[in-house]
Amino acid sequence: MPYQRACRAFVDSAIRIRHRGHRLRHPAVVLALAALVTTGAACHKPVVTTPAAPPLPDPAAVAARFETSIREGCYLCFADVLREFRQLPGVTQQADLLQPVVARASLLLLMRARDLGLPPNETSTFAETFASDHAPLVENGTFLLQVVHGLPWNTLGTGEGFVDRDLKEHGFIPQARRNEWRTGLSSMWPGNEIAAYAAVSLGCNDSPGTSSELAKIATAFPTSRSVRYRLATCRRADEGILHGLLVEVPRFFEAEYVLADRDAGSRRYAEAEAKGLDAWHGIPEFTAAAVQLAELEFKGEKPAESLDLASAVTAIVPDHWRAVLDRVKALSQLARHDEAIVAATRMIEAGVWFVGDAYYWRAWNEYQKDSLDQAMDDVQAAKNYETTLRVYLLAGVVRIGQMRWTEARDELLRAKLLDDNACDVRLYLGHVHGHLGAWKDSADEFEQASRCYASLETALNAELAQSSSQNADEWETRRIEKLKKDLDAAIEQEQASVYNAGVMFANGGFKDRAAPFATRAEAFPSYTDRARALLATLGVK
């Protein structure tokens, strides 16, 4: 500090001399001043020192943190171990104390990734490589890695294209091989958490005869969150255990995913939506959670939200054909017919999964656009994959649009054989028989349609009576509104069927049978005038 103050004083003196206008002509004076200025500049140069290298992480402390994360038992917990390990200096990564711990975390993460159907990502790829290279560091690690590779993927997450490629690469696993694994694991799992997890996963996907062994594993590992989770998701979800895991480890988002499915099955839709969103946002690229949520939103009359979720899945897994189909359905409900047709066409061209659905929905959207010939071609193609009520009904409706009445009748009669209580089929058949001049057949179909819709009204009214708009959440409110719309539509169709039955009986000369329907129709405001005119024709006052 004294040296710096002295330098600053010399510099200040030189500046004052120059500012006073002194003419510094003597070379010695000029050189001296230059030296002062140079010295002053040097005084301001920072002193450069080489920082000391940070101390290397203590492998024992790192290993302790890793063990804590592994004990937490969630997917993100295992992923954190691998993430932190990859950020360590190379010399620390080589520590004998760390590598077995990371190998265990890798095996656990790979099993959980298959349970959840997570598409391969950077973390799982590293886990695969590390486990393959270091499996011998884990007790029975080489054998356990073989079992891990034999565990099934959750196709709701990976999508069908991934499963097809995996099957093509690795082939089917013979049951004899799986039995060998089960036998080997039965002697390993006592005292080995990874072997216990693998035994549960293998047992869940095999015969129910493994229940006794699963009970023994539960008794042997009462505090292992990994094993508890896998047991709780085996065959039927144990909500109590899963809720407990979330209390203990709030980032156990895979538990939210399973609970969301349980809530949806119990019609707790708001809770299912909230848990599904937590799971989707909590675990990167958790496509199974997104597909589950997309289908829940579609069911809940939220097609825009369903479309966003399904589109997010296909952005990650382009050949996730179930998600592509979800997109087609959401686009259809949003009346975005051209986009729906493009997506359905992509499925048809792939020609592997849900092709019948793709033909059906493409035909449906073409019908909405009045592209009747294309719609007919596609609905006929759909019959090569499914012979269902919806296909024959759509075929009949398209034929009606083409005014091909005989073909329409044949399609609708096939639909009627599949479900004699389908109200819409009866209604359309009544119209078709009428156009064909089969008055009695037409009247009979309209009469049956009116009864069918009346029964539907009774059911809808009963469901509405059990619902309450008070304190209803968004999902219940939307459900009630849909029930009301369905009820209004059923009433409208019942009234039309009653009036049309009267007209067709009258056309066929069955005046006695026509009169009661005309009288009933007179009470319907939309049909009062027409019904009175019909009654007058029948000579009924």
PAFI-390160 format. One line per 3 residues: number of its first residue (from 1); their letters; for each residue x, y, z of C-alpha. Coordinates in steps of 0.25 Angstrom, whole numbers, plus 5000, padded with zeros to 4 digits. Last residue first. Example, Ala and Ser with C-alpha at 12.3 -4.5 7.8 and 13.67 -1.06 7.14 Angstrom:
2> SA> 5055 4996 5029  5049 4982 5031
//
This chain:
541> KVG> 4558 4862 4863  4563 4849 4856  4560 4848 4841
538> LTA> 4574 4842 4838  4577 4854 4829  4572 4863 4841
535> LLA> 4582 4855 4850  4593 4858 4840  4590 4873 4840
532> RAR> 4590 4873 4855  4603 4866 4856  4609 4876 4846
529> DTY> 4605 4888 4854  4609 4882 4868  4622 4876 4863
526> SPF> 4633 4886 4869  4623 4889 4881  4622 4874 4884
523> AEA> 4608 4871 4890  4603 4868 4875  4614 4857 4874
520> RTA> 4606 4849 4884  4593 4850 4876  4601 4847 4863
517> FPA> 4606 4834 4870  4593 4830 4875  4586 4832 4861
514> ARD> 4596 4824 4852  4593 4810 4858  4578 4812 4855
511> KFG> 4581 4818 4842  4590 4807 4837  4589 4810 4822
508> GNA> 4604 4809 4819  4606 4824 4818  4598 4826 4831
505> FMV> 4608 4816 4838  4619 4824 4832  4614 4837 4837
502> GAN> 4611 4833 4851  4625 4826 4852  4631 4839 4847
499> YVS> 4624 4847 4858  4629 4838 4869  4643 4837 4863
496> AQE> 4644 4852 4863  4640 4853 4877  4650 4842 4882
493> QEI> 4661 4849 4874  4659 4863 4880  4658 4856 4894
490> AAD> 4670 4849 4892  4678 4861 4887  4673 4869 4899
487> LDK> 4678 4858 4909  4691 4857 4902  4693 4872 4904
484> KLK> 4689 4871 4918  4698 4860 4921  4709 4868 4914
481> EIR> 4707 4880 4923  4707 4870 4936  4720 4865 4931
478> RTE> 4726 4879 4929  4722 4883 4943  4727 4870 4949
475> WED> 4741 4873 4942  4742 4887 4946  4738 4884 4961
472> ANQ> 4724 4883 4966  4722 4891 4979  4707 4891 4976
469> SSS> 4704 4886 4962  4699 4873 4968  4699 4859 4961
466> QAL> 4690 4848 4965  4678 4854 4958  4686 4856 4946
463> EAN> 4689 4841 4945  4674 4837 4947  4671 4847 4936
460> LAT> 4681 4841 4927  4675 4827 4929  4661 4831 4927
457> ELS> 4665 4839 4914  4672 4827 4909  4659 4819 4911
454> AYC> 4651 4829 4903  4662 4829 4892  4660 4813 4891
451> RSA> 4645 4814 4891  4645 4825 4880  4655 4817 4872
448> QEF> 4646 4804 4873  4634 4812 4868  4643 4818 4857
445> EDA> 4647 4804 4853  4633 4799 4852  4628 4811 4844
442> SDK> 4639 4809 4834  4636 4794 4833  4622 4797 4831
439> WAG> 4624 4808 4820  4634 4800 4812  4634 4811 4801
436> LHG> 4650 4810 4799  4651 4825 4804  4643 4821 4817
433> HVH> 4651 4808 4819  4664 4817 4819  4658 4827 4829
430> GLY> 4653 4816 4839  4667 4810 4837  4674 4823 4841
427> LRV> 4665 4824 4854  4667 4809 4858  4683 4810 4856
424> DCA> 4682 4823 4864  4676 4816 4876  4685 4804 4877
421> NDD> 4677 4794 4884  4678 4782 4874  4693 4783 4875
418> LLK> 4702 4775 4865  4690 4770 4857  4686 4785 4856
415> ARL> 4699 4788 4850  4697 4778 4839  4683 4784 4836
412> LED> 4690 4797 4835  4699 4793 4824  4688 4786 4816
409> RAE> 4679 4798 4817  4689 4808 4813  4692 4799 4801
406> TWR> 4678 4799 4797  4677 4814 4799  4689 4819 4791
403> MQG> 4685 4833 4793  4700 4836 4794  4698 4843 4808
400> IRV> 4690 4831 4812  4701 4822 4807  4710 4830 4816
397> VGA> 4701 4828 4828  4700 4813 4825  4715 4812 4825
394> LLY> 4716 4820 4838  4707 4810 4844  4714 4798 4839
391> VRL> 4727 4803 4844  4722 4808 4858  4715 4794 4860
388> TTE> 4728 4787 4858  4734 4778 4848  4748 4782 4849
385> YNK> 4761 4781 4841  4756 4778 4827  4744 4786 4830
382> AAQ> 4752 4798 4831  4755 4797 4816  4740 4799 4814
379> VDD> 4740 4811 4823  4751 4816 4814  4745 4815 4801
376> MAQ> 4732 4820 4806  4738 4833 4812  4746 4835 4798
373> DLS> 4733 4834 4791  4726 4843 4801  4735 4855 4802
370> DKQ> 4724 4863 4809  4735 4869 4818  4729 4862 4830
367> YEN> 4728 4849 4822  4743 4851 4820  4745 4853 4835
364> WAR> 4738 4840 4838  4745 4832 4827  4759 4837 4832
361> WYY> 4754 4833 4846  4750 4819 4841  4762 4816 4833
358> ADG> 4771 4820 4844  4764 4812 4854  4765 4800 4845
355> VFW> 4780 4803 4844  4782 4803 4859  4797 4799 4857
352> VGA> 4805 4794 4845  4801 4800 4832  4811 4811 4832
349> EIM> 4803 4817 4821  4790 4816 4828  4796 4823 4841
346> RTA> 4801 4834 4832  4787 4835 4826  4781 4836 4839
343> AVI> 4790 4848 4842  4787 4855 4829  4772 4852 4830
340> AED> 4772 4858 4844  4779 4871 4839  4768 4872 4828
337> HRA> 4757 4870 4838  4760 4881 4848  4746 4879 4854
334> LQS> 4752 4880 4868  4746 4866 4871  4753 4861 4859
331> LAK> 4766 4867 4863  4765 4860 4877  4762 4847 4870
328> VRD> 4774 4848 4860  4783 4853 4871  4779 4841 4880
325> LVA> 4782 4832 4868  4796 4838 4867  4798 4836 4882
322> RWH> 4794 4821 4880  4804 4820 4869  4816 4825 4876
319> DPV> 4824 4825 4863  4829 4840 4865  4833 4838 4879
316> IAT> 4838 4851 4885  4829 4860 4876  4819 4849 4876
313> VAS> 4817 4851 4891  4816 4866 4891  4805 4864 4880
310> ALD> 4797 4855 4889  4798 4865 4900  4794 4877 4892
307> LSE> 4783 4869 4885  4777 4865 4899  4777 4880 4903
304> APK> 4770 4884 4891  4760 4872 4892  4755 4875 4906
301> EGK> 4742 4868 4906  4746 4860 4919  4749 4847 4911
298> FEL> 4758 4855 4902  4765 4860 4915  4767 4846 4921
295> EAL> 4772 4841 4908  4783 4852 4907  4786 4849 4922
292> QVA> 4789 4835 4920  4797 4839 4908  4805 4849 4915
289> AAT> 4808 4840 4927  4813 4830 4918  4822 4840 4911
286> FEP> 4830 4844 4923  4839 4852 4915  4846 4859 4927
283> IGH> 4840 4854 4940  4832 4865 4948  4824 4871 4937
280> WAD> 4817 4859 4933  4816 4853 4947  4810 4866 4953
277> LGK> 4801 4867 4941  4796 4853 4943  4794 4856 4958
274> AEA> 4785 4868 4955  4777 4861 4944  4774 4849 4953
271> EAY> 4770 4858 4964  4760 4865 4955  4755 4852 4949
268> RRS> 4752 4845 4962  4743 4835 4953  4749 4823 4961
265> GAD> 4757 4818 4949  4762 4832 4947  4767 4833 4962
262> RDA> 4774 4819 4960  4781 4824 4947  4785 4837 4954
259> LVY> 4790 4829 4966  4800 4821 4956  4805 4834 4950
256> EAE> 4806 4841 4964  4815 4829 4969  4824 4832 4957
253> FFR> 4826 4846 4962  4833 4842 4974  4838 4856 4976
250> PVE> 4831 4858 4989  4839 4847 4996  4834 4843 5009
247> VLL> 4820 4848 5007  4820 4843 4993  4824 4829 4997
244> GHL> 4812 4829 5007  4802 4832 4996  4808 4821 4988
241> IGE> 4807 4811 5000  4793 4814 5003  4789 4814 4988
238> DAR> 4793 4800 4986  4792 4798 4971  4787 4785 4965
235> RCT> 4796 4776 4957  4809 4780 4963  4809 4795 4966
232> ALR> 4810 4795 4981  4821 4784 4980  4830 4792 4971
229> YRV> 4828 4804 4980  4831 4796 4993  4843 4790 4986
226> SRS> 4849 4804 4982  4845 4810 4996  4853 4799 5003
223> TPF> 4847 4800 5018  4839 4787 5019  4849 4779 5010
220> ATA> 4848 4765 5016  4833 4765 5018  4830 4770 5004
217> IKA> 4839 4760 4998  4832 4749 5006  4818 4754 5000
214> LES> 4824 4754 4986  4828 4740 4988  4814 4736 4992
211> STG> 4808 4743 4980  4817 4736 4970  4806 4727 4966
208> PSD> 4799 4739 4959  4807 4735 4946  4817 4744 4940
205> NCG> 4818 4759 4938  4817 4763 4953  4827 4752 4956
202> LSV> 4838 4758 4947  4836 4772 4953  4836 4766 4967
199> AAY> 4848 4758 4965  4855 4770 4959  4853 4778 4971
196> AAI> 4857 4767 4980  4870 4765 4972  4873 4780 4973
193> ENG> 4870 4780 4988  4879 4769 4991  4878 4763 5005
190> PWM> 4869 4752 5001  4868 4754 4986  4878 4744 4982
187> SSL> 4873 4730 4983  4859 4734 4977  4866 4742 4967
184> GTR> 4873 4730 4961  4860 4722 4960  4852 4734 4954
181> WEN> 4863 4736 4944  4863 4721 4940  4847 4722 4939
178> RRA> 4849 4734 4929  4858 4726 4921  4848 4714 4920
175> QPI> 4838 4725 4916  4846 4728 4904  4849 4742 4902
172> FGH> 4844 4747 4889  4854 4754 4879  4865 4763 4883
169> EKL> 4866 4773 4871  4852 4770 4864  4846 4771 4878
166> DRD> 4853 4784 4881  4849 4790 4868  4834 4786 4870
163> VFG> 4834 4791 4884  4840 4805 4879  4829 4806 4868
160> EGT> 4818 4802 4878  4820 4814 4888  4831 4816 4898
157> GLT> 4821 4821 4909  4809 4813 4908  4818 4802 4903
154> NWP> 4823 4800 4918  4835 4792 4914  4836 4777 4918
151> LGH> 4848 4772 4927  4858 4763 4919  4869 4774 4919
148> VVQ> 4868 4775 4934  4869 4760 4935  4882 4760 4928
145> LLF> 4887 4772 4936  4884 4764 4949  4893 4752 4944
142> TGN> 4904 4761 4942  4902 4769 4955  4902 4756 4964
139> EVL> 4907 4765 4975  4911 4778 4968  4925 4781 4963
136> PAH> 4923 4771 4952  4912 4780 4946  4923 4791 4943
133> DSA> 4924 4792 4928  4910 4788 4925  4904 4796 4936
130> FTE> 4912 4808 4931  4908 4807 4917  4893 4805 4921
127> AFT> 4893 4816 4931  4899 4826 4921  4888 4822 4911
124> STE> 4878 4824 4922  4883 4838 4925  4884 4842 4910
121> NPP> 4870 4837 4907  4863 4824 4903  4848 4826 4903
118> LGL> 4842 4825 4917  4833 4813 4918  4830 4815 4933
115> DRA> 4834 4801 4937  4845 4800 4927  4851 4813 4932
112> RML> 4850 4808 4946  4858 4795 4942  4869 4804 4936
109> LLL> 4869 4813 4948  4871 4802 4957  4883 4796 4949
106> SAR> 4889 4810 4948  4888 4813 4963  4895 4800 4966
103> AVV> 4906 4803 4956  4908 4817 4962  4909 4810 4976
100> PQL> 4919 4800 4971  4927 4811 4964  4928 4821 4976
97> LDA> 4937 4814 4986  4947 4809 4976  4950 4824 4972
94> QQT> 4950 4825 4957  4940 4836 4957  4949 4844 4966
91> VGP> 4960 4844 4957  4951 4848 4945  4946 4860 4952
88> LQR> 4931 4859 4956  4920 4864 4947  4917 4850 4942
85> FER> 4915 4845 4956  4905 4857 4959  4896 4853 4947
82> LVD> 4897 4838 4950  4893 4840 4965  4882 4850 4961
79> AFC> 4876 4840 4951  4875 4830 4962  4867 4840 4971
76> LYC> 4859 4845 4959  4854 4831 4957  4850 4830 4972
73> GER> 4856 4821 4982  4860 4830 4994  4870 4820 4998
70> IST> 4877 4822 4985  4878 4837 4987  4884 4834 5001
67> EFR> 4894 4824 4996  4898 4835 4986  4901 4845 4997
64> AAV> 4909 4835 5005  4917 4832 4992  4920 4847 4990
61> AAP> 4925 4848 5005  4934 4835 5003  4939 4840 4990
58> DPL> 4944 4853 4996  4942 4863 4985  4956 4868 4980
55> PPA> 4961 4881 4986  4960 4893 4977  4972 4897 4970
52> APT> 4979 4909 4976  4977 4922 4968  4990 4927 4960
49> TVV> 4993 4941 4964  4993 4953 4955  4995 4967 4962
46> PKH> 4986 4977 4956  4993 4988 4948  4990 5001 4954
43> CAA> 5004 5004 4959  5010 5001 4945  5002 5013 4939
40> GTT> 5009 5021 4950  5023 5016 4946  5020 5019 4932
37> VLA> 5016 5033 4936  5028 5035 4944  5037 5029 4934
34> ALA> 5031 5039 4924  5034 5050 4933  5048 5046 4935
31> LVV> 5050 5045 4920  5044 5059 4918  5053 5065 4929
28> APH> 5065 5059 4923  5062 5063 4909  5061 5078 4914
25> RLR> 5049 5084 4906  5038 5082 4916  5030 5095 4913
22> HGR> 5022 5097 4926  5007 5099 4923  5002 5098 4937
19> HRI> 4994 5085 4933  5007 5078 4929  5013 5080 4942
16> RIA> 5000 5076 4950  4999 5063 4942  5014 5060 4946
13> SDV> 5011 5063 4960  4999 5054 4961  5007 5042 4955
10> FAR> 5018 5044 4965  5007 5044 4976  5000 5031 4971
7> CAR> 5013 5024 4971  5016 5028 4985  5002 5023 4990
4> QYP> 5004 5010 4982  5017 5007 4990  5011 5011 5003
1> M> 5000 5000 5000
//
